[in-house]
Amino acid sequence: MRYFGSLAFLPRQNSTQQLCGPVHRLFRCRIHRGGHQDRGQPAAAPRANAICERMISTLRRELLDRLLIINEHHLRWVLTEYLRHYNTARPHRAFGQLTPARAATRPPEPVNLAEHPIYRKQVLGGLTHEYYIAA
């Protein structure tokens, strides 16, 4: 199937409500016809679904609810750009306001922002912004 591209498998919940019904059977048939597998949620990782749902809700709240996606190519470009921003420029509370890319490093030294000009970069056409100290 062209919609799943290079995915080797598609994760799903192990709920019996989802495993029954004609829509689920049709979906599984199309997945298998495309040469893909569907895998249930790992039994030893009960939080796997919660983590996935948290990421999906973040994507919807911060990105997809604010944009009109035109086609699959546009969706791939938007997700790629947003994930680059999410991992390299967006601070996370869990990492002490550091980005995931800098989580393993020490926090930067405090800087008096009144002494430096600030540069603002638009991300996704102005949907969000990244701020830097201008050199």
C-alpha positions as CSV (number, residue, x, y, z in Angstrom):
1,M,0.0,0.0,0.0
2,R,1.4,3.3,-0.9
3,Y,0.0,5.1,2.2
4,F,2.2,3.1,4.5
5,G,5.4,3.6,2.5
6,S,8.4,1.9,4.1
7,L,6.6,0.7,7.3
8,A,7.5,-2.9,8.2
9,F,4.5,-3.2,10.6
10,L,1.6,-1.1,11.9
11,P,1.1,-1.1,15.7
12,R,-2.4,-1.4,17.0
13,Q,-4.2,-1.8,20.4
14,N,-5.0,-5.3,21.6
15,S,-8.6,-4.3,22.4
16,T,-11.2,-7.0,21.6
17,Q,-13.6,-4.2,20.5
18,Q,-11.2,-3.2,17.7
19,L,-10.4,-6.7,16.6
20,C,-14.0,-7.4,15.7
21,G,-16.2,-5.8,13.1
22,P,-16.1,-5.4,9.3
23,V,-14.0,-2.2,9.2
24,H,-11.2,-3.8,11.2
25,R,-11.3,-6.9,9.0
26,L,-11.1,-4.8,5.8
27,F,-8.3,-2.7,7.2
28,R,-6.3,-5.8,8.2
29,C,-6.9,-7.3,4.8
30,R,-5.5,-4.2,3.1
31,I,-2.5,-4.1,5.4
32,H,-1.6,-7.7,4.7
33,R,-2.3,-7.4,1.0
34,G,0.3,-4.6,0.9
35,G,2.9,-6.9,2.5
36,H,2.7,-5.3,5.9
37,Q,2.0,-6.8,9.3
38,D,-0.1,-5.4,12.1
39,R,1.2,-6.0,15.6
40,G,-0.5,-5.8,18.9
41,Q,0.6,-3.6,21.7
42,P,3.5,-5.2,23.7
43,A,2.2,-7.0,26.7
44,A,5.1,-5.9,28.9
45,A,4.7,-2.2,28.0
46,P,1.3,-1.1,29.3
47,R,2.3,2.6,28.9
48,A,3.1,2.3,25.2
49,N,-0.4,3.3,24.2
50,A,-0.4,6.2,26.6
51,I,2.8,7.6,25.2
52,C,1.6,7.2,21.6
53,E,-1.7,8.9,22.5
54,R,0.2,11.8,24.1
55,M,2.3,12.3,21.0
56,I,-0.8,12.2,18.8
57,S,-2.6,14.7,20.9
58,T,0.4,17.0,20.8
59,L,0.5,16.8,17.1
60,R,-3.2,17.6,16.8
61,R,-3.2,20.4,19.3
62,E,0.0,22.2,18.1
63,L,-0.1,21.4,14.4
64,L,-2.9,19.6,12.7
65,D,-5.8,21.6,14.2
66,R,-4.2,24.8,12.9
67,L,-3.4,23.7,9.3
68,L,-5.4,22.5,6.3
69,I,-3.5,19.6,4.9
70,I,-3.8,19.4,1.1
71,N,-2.4,16.0,0.2
72,E,0.0,13.2,1.5
73,H,3.1,15.0,0.3
74,H,2.1,18.1,2.2
75,L,1.4,16.1,5.3
76,R,4.8,14.4,5.1
77,W,6.5,17.8,4.7
78,V,4.6,19.3,7.6
79,L,5.3,16.4,9.9
80,T,9.0,16.3,9.0
81,E,9.4,20.1,9.6
82,Y,7.4,19.9,12.9
83,L,9.4,16.9,14.2
84,R,12.6,18.7,13.5
85,H,11.3,21.7,15.5
86,Y,10.0,19.4,18.2
87,N,13.3,17.6,18.7
88,T,15.8,20.4,18.2
89,A,14.1,23.7,19.2
90,R,11.0,23.2,21.4
91,P,11.8,23.1,25.1
92,H,10.3,20.2,27.1
93,R,9.4,20.3,30.8
94,A,10.6,16.7,31.3
95,F,14.1,17.7,30.2
96,G,14.2,20.9,32.4
97,Q,13.3,23.2,29.5
98,L,16.0,21.7,27.2
99,T,15.3,20.2,23.8
100,P,15.5,16.4,23.4
101,A,18.6,17.0,21.3
102,R,20.3,18.7,24.2
103,A,18.9,16.6,27.0
104,A,22.1,14.8,27.6
105,T,24.2,18.0,28.0
106,R,24.4,20.5,30.8
107,P,22.0,23.4,30.9
108,P,23.4,26.5,29.2
109,E,24.7,29.3,31.3
110,P,22.2,32.1,32.0
111,V,22.3,35.0,29.6
112,N,21.1,38.6,30.1
113,L,18.8,38.9,27.2
114,A,18.5,42.7,27.6
115,E,22.1,43.0,26.3
116,H,21.6,41.0,23.1
117,P,19.3,41.4,20.1
118,I,16.9,38.5,19.6
119,Y,16.3,36.8,16.3
120,R,12.9,35.2,15.5
121,K,12.7,32.4,12.9
122,Q,9.3,31.4,11.6
123,V,8.5,27.7,11.5
124,L,5.8,26.2,9.3
125,G,5.0,29.6,7.7
126,G,4.6,31.4,11.1
127,L,2.5,28.7,12.9
128,T,5.2,28.7,15.6
129,H,8.5,30.5,16.1
130,E,12.0,29.7,17.2
131,Y,14.1,32.4,19.0
132,Y,17.8,32.8,19.0
133,I,20.4,35.4,20.2
134,A,21.4,37.3,17.1
135,A,25.1,37.0,16.4
